[in-house]
Amino acid sequence: MKMALEKVYPPTDIGVLRKSKIKLVKGFIAGKMGDNQPALKIAHSKEKYDSQKQTFFQQRLQVLNKPQKVLNMERHLEKFEKEKERQSADA
């Protein structure tokens, strides 16, 4: 699977490229061609690291955002808090 995803140049293609002396951008074939270089490195999965990273991200989101239940309760209790302040100011 890894070989199928990487860009590999067969020896015949390398010979054609060397004879034609094609120069591509960013040094892929700048005058001469080295051995077979993959076009994209396939990173190994780090399942434990990725799961911990996802857990920490979710925890940070929970700290930033209050649950809807708490927001509803604060909105409901707001009128009682105002009445409490009004009564303490009158007394």
C-alpha positions as CSV (number, residue, x, y, z in Angstrom):
1,M,0.0,0.0,0.0
2,K,2.8,2.4,0.9
3,M,4.6,1.8,-2.4
4,A,1.4,2.5,-4.3
5,L,0.9,5.9,-2.6
6,E,4.5,7.0,-3.1
7,K,5.6,8.4,-6.4
8,V,8.4,6.1,-7.7
9,Y,10.3,6.6,-10.9
10,P,11.1,3.4,-12.9
11,P,14.7,3.1,-14.3
12,T,13.5,3.7,-17.9
13,D,11.9,7.0,-16.9
14,I,15.0,8.1,-15.1
15,G,17.0,7.4,-18.3
16,V,14.7,9.4,-20.4
17,L,14.7,12.3,-18.0
18,R,18.5,12.3,-17.8
19,K,18.8,12.3,-21.6
20,S,16.3,15.2,-22.1
21,K,17.9,17.2,-19.2
22,I,14.5,18.5,-18.1
23,K,14.7,21.0,-15.2
24,L,11.7,21.2,-13.0
25,V,10.9,23.8,-10.3
26,K,12.0,23.6,-6.7
27,G,14.9,21.2,-7.3
28,F,12.9,18.0,-8.1
29,I,15.0,17.4,-11.2
30,A,17.5,20.2,-11.2
31,G,20.0,19.0,-13.8
32,K,20.4,15.5,-12.5
33,M,18.2,13.1,-10.7
34,G,19.0,11.2,-7.6
35,D,17.5,7.8,-6.6
36,N,13.8,7.3,-6.3
37,Q,12.4,10.0,-4.0
38,P,8.8,9.7,-2.7
39,A,6.5,12.6,-3.6
40,L,4.9,12.6,-0.2
41,K,6.1,11.1,3.1
42,I,3.5,8.8,4.7
43,A,3.5,9.5,8.4
44,H,3.1,6.7,10.8
45,S,0.0,6.9,12.9
46,K,0.3,7.7,16.6
47,E,-3.0,6.5,17.9
48,K,-2.4,7.2,21.6
49,Y,-1.0,10.7,20.9
50,D,-3.8,11.5,18.6
51,S,-6.4,10.4,21.1
52,Q,-4.8,12.4,23.9
53,K,-4.6,15.4,21.7
54,Q,-8.3,15.1,20.8
55,T,-9.2,14.7,24.5
56,F,-7.3,17.8,25.5
57,F,-8.8,19.8,22.7
58,Q,-12.3,18.8,23.8
59,Q,-11.5,19.7,27.4
60,R,-10.3,23.2,26.4
61,L,-13.6,23.7,24.4
62,Q,-15.6,22.7,27.5
63,V,-13.8,25.3,29.6
64,L,-14.5,28.0,27.1
65,N,-18.2,27.2,26.5
66,K,-20.8,26.9,29.2
67,P,-23.3,24.1,28.9
68,Q,-26.8,25.2,27.7
69,K,-28.3,24.0,31.0
70,V,-26.1,26.4,33.0
71,L,-27.0,29.3,30.7
72,N,-30.7,28.6,31.0
73,M,-30.4,28.5,34.8
74,E,-28.4,31.7,35.0
75,R,-31.1,33.5,32.9
76,H,-33.9,32.1,35.1
77,L,-32.2,33.1,38.3
78,E,-31.3,36.6,37.1
79,K,-34.6,38.1,38.1
80,F,-34.3,36.6,41.6
81,E,-30.8,38.0,42.0
82,K,-32.1,41.5,40.9
83,E,-34.9,41.3,43.5
84,K,-32.4,40.2,46.2
85,E,-30.2,43.2,45.4
86,R,-33.3,45.6,45.4
87,Q,-34.5,44.3,48.8
88,S,-31.0,44.6,50.4
89,A,-30.8,48.2,49.1
90,D,-34.2,49.0,50.5
91,A,-33.5,47.5,54.0
